[in-house]
């Protein structure tokens, strides 16, 4: 009986860790994508300012 509890507890902890890791990876990907988009927009804006001067 105790062995079954140990197996389920381990399974639940690993599953929770995997879900939490997925949330962090998804959030980090969104941040990286948003930052890259922001940098690209800033570079394009600098390029148009330089060419208009």
CORRA-V509965 format. One line per field, one symbol per residue. psi: psi as a letter, one per 20 degrees, with the letter a starting at -180 (. if undefined). Layout:
psi->???
//
This chain:
psi->ghggggghgggggggggggghgggggghggggggghggggggggghhhghhi.
//
